[in-house]
Amino acid sequence: MAGHSQFKNIMHKKGRADAARAKLFSKLAREITVAAKSGLPDPAMNPRLRAAVLAARAENMPKDNIERAIKKSQGGEGENYEQIRYEGYAPGGVALIVEALTDNRNRTAGEVRASFTKHGGSLAETGAVSFMFNHVGVVQYDADKASNDAMLEAAIEAGADDVVSSASGHEIIASSDALHEVAKKMEAKFGEPKKSGLTWRPQNYVSVDDETGEKILKLIEALEDNDDVQNVYANFEISDALMQKLSA
């Protein structure tokens, strides 16, 4: 594994402090509220909400928190949040995509720009780096759900484009338009997935030395510490040596 999921796992291993967990739950709740506001407040009838609920469950967010976030959407909350994508460069020329949900565009833009500048990166215009990524749907299952061949066969029948299987699980890749149907067919066969949603997958990965890798991870960590930032994607590979160092 490389890129987003890899450094995400490292940061999760670095600490599950109460404050960090509370911040994560707050971000998940915000996405649930906005997703519920964008359509019906029923996950079965609202693909975006379904994905948000699955993401929350994957992080062991309590059921009461999830239900409370959905109810907030019916009370008028969530209507002022705007979904914004920022693009830029980290040290080493690595491309970053930052997704945010904010009720104050100017505040968030200023804070994101400051994080890039402080950590040796630079914010760019929208579209400057997104062409290096594919915006696709991903459905995730644990490795023990099916053999690699069985998962691939089922995914192709469901209309997916590809499957990436490893010891950590199966990732079913589908076009953004086909994600909902693919996820529904896979769930009928294998049960509820671990995660399902849209993501930015790098077309190619950039190799950097460990010193640069640490600088990039500090930038990503600073961005993810921002309350408005929901996701950060990057197109670089972390060496095994750096992975072991940070996971220790």
C-alpha positions in Angstrom: 0.0 0.0 0.0 1.1 3.5 -0.7 0.0 7.1 -0.6 -3.1 8.1 1.4 -4.0 4.8 3.2 -0.4 4.2 4.1 0.3 7.5 5.9 -3.2 7.4 7.4 -2.4 4.1 9.0 0.9 5.5 10.4 -0.9 8.5 11.9 -3.5 6.2 13.5 -0.8 4.1 15.0 1.0 7.1 16.4 -1.8 7.8 18.8 -5.5 7.4 19.6 -5.6 10.1 22.2 -9.0 11.2 23.3 -8.6 14.7 21.8 -7.6 13.2 18.4 -10.5 10.8 18.5 -12.9 13.5 19.4 -11.6 15.6 16.4 -12.1 12.6 14.1 -15.6 12.0 15.3 -16.4 15.7 14.8 -15.3 15.5 11.2 -17.2 12.3 10.6 -20.3 13.8 12.1 -20.0 16.9 9.9 -19.9 14.8 6.8 -22.9 12.7 8.0 -24.9 15.9 8.6 -24.0 17.5 5.3 -24.7 14.2 3.4 -28.1 13.8 5.1 -28.9 17.4 4.3 -28.0 16.8 0.6 -30.6 14.1 0.2 -32.9 11.8 2.2 -31.9 11.2 5.8 -32.0 7.5 5.2 -28.6 5.8 4.4 -30.4 3.2 2.3 -31.7 5.9 0.0 -28.8 8.3 0.1 -25.5 6.9 -1.3 -23.4 9.8 0.1 -24.9 9.3 3.6 -24.4 5.6 3.4 -20.7 6.1 2.7 -20.4 8.6 5.5 -22.1 6.2 8.0 -19.8 3.3 6.9 -16.8 5.5 7.4 -18.0 6.4 10.9 -18.6 2.7 11.7 -15.1 1.8 10.4 -13.7 4.2 13.1 -15.9 2.7 15.8 -18.0 5.9 16.1 -20.9 5.2 18.6 -24.3 4.6 17.0 -25.8 7.4 19.1 -23.3 9.9 17.6 -24.2 8.8 14.1 -28.0 9.1 14.7 -27.5 12.5 16.3 -25.5 13.8 13.3 -28.3 12.7 11.0 -30.9 14.4 13.1 -28.9 17.6 13.0 -29.5 17.8 9.3 -33.2 18.0 9.8 -32.8 20.9 12.2 -31.2 23.1 9.6 -27.6 22.4 10.5 -25.3 21.5 7.7 -26.9 23.8 5.2 -24.1 26.4 5.6 -21.2 24.0 4.9 -19.5 24.3 1.6 -17.4 21.5 0.1 -14.1 22.8 -1.2 -11.1 21.2 -2.8 -7.6 22.6 -2.5 -4.6 21.5 -4.5 -0.9 22.1 -3.9 2.6 20.7 -3.7 4.5 19.3 -0.7 8.3 19.1 -0.4 9.8 17.0 -3.2 7.2 18.1 -5.7 4.7 15.7 -4.3 1.1 16.5 -5.2 -1.6 17.0 -2.6 -5.4 17.2 -2.8 -7.2 18.5 0.3 -10.9 18.2 0.7 -12.7 20.4 3.2 -16.2 21.1 4.6 -16.4 24.7 5.8 -18.8 27.4 6.9 -16.2 30.1 6.3 -14.3 29.8 3.0 -11.9 32.6 3.7 -10.8 31.2 7.1 -10.2 27.7 5.8 -8.3 28.9 2.7 -6.1 31.0 4.9 -5.4 28.2 7.3 -4.7 25.7 4.6 -2.4 28.1 2.8 -0.5 28.8 6.1 0.0 25.0 6.7 1.5 24.6 3.2 3.8 27.5 3.7 4.9 26.6 7.2 5.9 23.1 6.1 7.7 23.8 2.9 4.8 23.4 0.4 2.8 25.7 -1.8 -0.9 26.0 -2.5 -1.8 25.9 -6.2 -4.8 26.7 -8.3 -7.7 24.1 -8.5 -6.8 21.7 -11.2 -3.1 22.1 -10.9 -2.5 18.6 -9.6 -5.9 16.7 -9.7 -5.1 15.6 -13.3 -2.4 13.3 -11.7 -5.2 11.5 -9.8 -8.3 9.5 -10.7 -11.5 10.3 -8.9 -13.0 6.9 -8.4 -15.2 4.9 -6.1 -13.7 2.3 -3.7 -15.5 -0.5 -1.9 -13.4 -2.1 0.8 -13.7 -5.6 2.3 -11.6 -7.5 4.8 -9.3 -10.2 3.3 -11.2 -13.0 4.9 -14.5 -12.1 3.1 -13.5 -14.0 -0.1 -10.5 -15.3 -2.0 -8.8 -12.9 -4.4 -10.2 -14.7 -7.4 -13.7 -14.9 -6.0 -13.7 -11.2 -5.1 -12.4 -10.2 -8.6 -15.0 -12.3 -10.3 -17.8 -10.8 -8.2 -16.5 -7.3 -8.7 -16.3 -7.6 -12.5 -19.9 -9.0 -12.6 -21.0 -6.0 -10.5 -19.5 -3.6 -13.0 -16.3 -2.6 -11.2 -13.1 -1.7 -13.1 -10.5 -3.4 -10.9 -9.7 -5.1 -7.6 -6.6 -4.6 -5.5 -6.2 -7.5 -3.1 -3.6 -7.8 -0.3 -3.2 -9.2 3.1 -4.9 -6.2 4.5 -8.1 -6.6 2.4 -9.8 -6.1 -0.9 -10.3 -2.7 -2.6 -12.9 -2.8 -5.4 -12.4 0.1 -7.8 -15.3 1.6 -9.8 -16.0 4.7 -11.7 -17.6 7.5 -9.6 -20.8 7.1 -11.5 -21.0 3.3 -11.0 -20.0 3.3 -7.3 -23.5 3.1 -5.9 -24.6 0.2 -8.1 -21.3 -1.7 -7.6 -21.5 -1.3 -3.8 -25.1 -2.4 -3.7 -24.3 -5.6 -5.7 -21.2 -6.4 -3.7 -23.1 -5.9 -0.5 -25.8 -8.3 -1.6 -23.1 -11.0 -2.1 -20.6 -10.3 0.7 -22.5 -8.2 3.2 -21.8 -4.7 4.4 -18.4 -3.4 3.3 -15.8 -2.0 5.6 -15.9 1.3 3.7 -17.5 2.6 0.5 -17.0 6.0 -1.0 -15.2 8.3 -3.5 -11.4 8.8 -3.3 -8.6 10.3 -5.2 -6.2 7.6 -6.4 -2.7 8.7 -7.7 -2.0 7.6 -11.3 1.7 7.3 -10.4 3.6 7.5 -7.2 6.7 9.7 -6.5 9.6 8.3 -4.6 11.2 10.6 -2.0 14.0 10.2 0.5 13.2 9.6 4.2 14.0 13.2 5.2 11.6 14.6 2.6 9.1 11.9 3.5 9.0 13.1 7.1 8.5 16.7 6.0 5.6 15.7 3.8 4.0 13.7 6.6 4.3 16.8 8.9 2.5 18.9 6.4 -0.2 16.3 6.0 -0.6 16.0 9.8 -0.9 19.8 10.0 -3.6 19.8 7.4 -5.5 16.9 8.9 -5.4 18.7 12.3 -7.5 21.5 10.8 -11.1 21.0 11.9 -12.4 21.9 8.4 -10.2 19.4 6.5 -11.9 16.1 5.8 -9.4 14.2 3.6 -5.8 14.6 2.3 -4.5 12.6 -0.6 -0.9 12.5 -1.8 1.0 10.7 -4.6 4.2 9.6 -2.8 5.6 6.4 -1.5 6.9 5.9 2.1 10.0 3.7 2.3 9.9 0.6 4.5 12.6 2.1 6.7 10.5 5.3 7.3 7.4 3.2 7.9 9.1 1.2 10.6 10.6 4.3 12.2 7.2 6.1 12.4 5.3 3.0 13.5 7.8 2.2 16.3 
